Every structure is written in structure tokens, then in C-alpha cells.
Amino acid sequence: RNLHIVFTMNPANPDFYNRSNSSPALFNRCVIDWFGDWPDEALTQVALDFTKDLELDASAFTTQKGLEEPQARHERVAQTVVAFHKKVDDINVQ
């Protein structure tokens, strides 16, 4: 009576965004469950994508050494987001 389909996609893959936009019916009225641990590389890639449009001024950082370039600041923020995510995950396991 009901059709259940299970498929997997890697959200770290650059095509994930394109697929979700080109096939909205796949994601509409669906339950998306993330199973398993994400590698740090995938978490960092997602964090970089979510923060790419932020204007991060060097003066906003307590340590500015090595953060002269905007890309370096975005990478630092992404690393921090990953660290927070992992810490929250660790706390939730306890």
C-alpha cells in the first residue's frame, strides 16, 4: 500500500546540493536520517559551505596571526564549528 524507498547520499559530495535542488520531490515529505559518524573532512566542508557568505573581519578574532586572508578566517571558523559539533555529540552520548 505504501512505497518505502531507502537510498543513501553523501552530503559531503558537491553533487548533493545539485541533486537536492534538481529533484525536490526526493526531499519533499521525506524523513532524512543521518546514520553513522561523519568524517571531520565532511563536517568541515559543510561548515565552510554554511559560513561562506559571512564577512569575517580579522579584528573579530582574539589571535590574528595567520588570519590575514579571508579564506584562513573561514577555515578557522569551520574548524571551530566542527569542534563544537563533536563536543555536543560527545556530551549527548554521556
N, C-alpha and C positions, 0 to 999 in steps of 0.2 A: 504494500500500500504506500509506504514512504520509501523514497530512494535515498540511501545514505552512501555518500562517496567520501572516501578518505584519500587525500593526496598530500604530499609534502612539498614545501618550497623553502629554499634557503633565503631568509631575509637579508643576509649579507651579500647576496648576489645582486649586482647592479640591475639585472633584469627584473627583479622583484617589483620595483616601483612601476616599471613599464607594464608589467603583466597586470598588476592590480588596477592600473588606470585603463588599460585597454580591455579588460574583462571584468567590469564591475559586478556582473552577475555572479561571479565566483565568490565575491566577498560580501555581497548583499544578503542579509538574513542568514548569515552563516556564523557558526561558532568557531573561533580560531583559538586553538590551544597550542601553547608553546611547550613542547616536550624536550627535556634534556637541557644540559648546560650549554650556554653559548660560549664559544671561544672568545678570548679577550679581543682578538682582531675584529670579530663581528660586532661586539659591543662598541668598540672604538669607532668602527665605520658608521654605525647607527648614530652615535653621539656626535660625530663630525657632521653628519648629514643634518641632524636637528639643530645644530648650532652654527651652520654655515652662513646664515644671514645676519647673525649678531655682529654688531660693531664692538669689538673688544679693544678698548684703549689700553695701552701699556701701563698707564698710571693706575689702573684698577687692580693691578697685581702688586702684592707686597714685595715680591722679588721680581725685578725686571730684567735680570741678567739672562740672556739667551731668548728674550721675548720681544726683540726689536721688530721682527716680521709678524704680520697678522696671522700667517699660517702657523707659526710657532705658538701663538696665543690660543688659537683654536685647538691645536693638538693638546695643549696643557689643560684646557677646559674639558676636552673629551676624555683625557686620562682621569680627570677628577670625577667626571660623571660615572665612568666605569668603576672607579674605586668606591664611590657611594653606592652604586648598584650592587656591587659584590658584598659590601658591608651589610646592606639591608637584607640581602639574600642570606648571609650568614646568620644574622640576628633572627630572621624568620625560621630558620632551621632549628634553632635552640628552643 
